[in-house]
Amino acid sequence: MLRYAALILLILLIGLQLKLWTGAGGVREVERLRATVAEQKRENDALKARNDALGAEVRDLKEGREAIEGRARAELGLVKPGETFYQVVEPTPGGAKPAGQSADQDKR
């Protein structure tokens, strides 16, 4: 009788261990969820840093003319009165013609 009880307890223990390691809510699933949470935290940190940078840029644009002027110069190519604008054109590799220039224009 004692042997049967020990055998039943052993089978029950093996069944519980199997469920613990492989079943729903088991160790594998917990580790997978921990990895997912860690990845989401990294993504959230990157997005928070991006939001902070955008917030600082918005504050600069609201409060200071220098930020507005710098952005207009960089994005729109604006020039102040009295300034001279110089555009440097790099030579194209292999002697290719710049866009919009045809061979007929060279003959003139």
N, C-alpha and C positions, 0 to 999 in steps of 0.2 A: 504494500500500500504506500509506504514511504517512497519507494522508487518511482511509482506512478506520479505522485505529487511533485517530486523533484523534476521528473521529466516534463510534466505540464508547466511547471514554473520556468524551466529552461526554454521551452518552446514559446511561452508567453514573453519571456525576456528577449529572445531573438526577434520575435514579431514586433515588439515595441522599439527595439533598436533599429530594425529595418525601417519602420515608419518614421522614426526620428531622423534618420539620415537621408531617406529618399522621398518621404511623403510630403503632402502639402503642409507648408509651414515648417518644414524640416530645415536642417542645417544648410543644405545646398541653396534652398530658396532664400534663406536669411542672408547668406553670403552674397548672392546675386543682388538682392535688394540693397545691401550695404554698398556694393560697387555702383549701383545705379544712383543712389543718394550722393555718393562722393562725386560722381561725374556731374550730377546736377548742381552740386555746390560749386564746383569749378566753373561751370557755365554761368551760374548766377554771379559769381565774383567778377568774371570778365564783363558781363553785362552791366554790373554795378559800376565798374571802373569806367566803362564807356558812357554811362549815364552821367556820372560825375563830371567827366570831361565835357560832355555836351552842356551840362548845367553851368559849368564855369564859362564856357563860350557864350551862352545866353546872357549870363550876368555881365560879361565884358561888353557885349553888343548893346545891352540896355544902358550901361553906365558910362562907357567911354567912347569918345569919338575916334581914338586911335585904333581900336579894334575894328570899327566900321570902315575906317579909311584903309587899313591894311587888307581887309577882306575885299573891298572894292578894287584895290590895286591888283591883288593876286588873281581874283576870279574874273574881273571885267577888264583888266588892263587899263584902268583909268590913270590919267596923268594930271598933275596939278598945273594951274596956270604958271607960266614962266619956266616950266621944266621941259627938257628935250627928251623925247623918246627915241631910243636906239634899239633896233631889232637886229640881232646877230643871227645870220643864216649859216648853218653848218653845211659844208660841201656834202653832196650825196655820194655814197659809196659807188664806185665803178663808173663814175661819170654820167649817171642817169640824170635825165632832165627833171627839174622840179615839176610837181603836178600842175597841169594847165599850160605848160609850155610845149609847143610843138616844134618840129624840125623846120617849118616855114619861118618861124620867128628867128631862128638862128641865122638865116640867109640875109636878113635885113641889115 
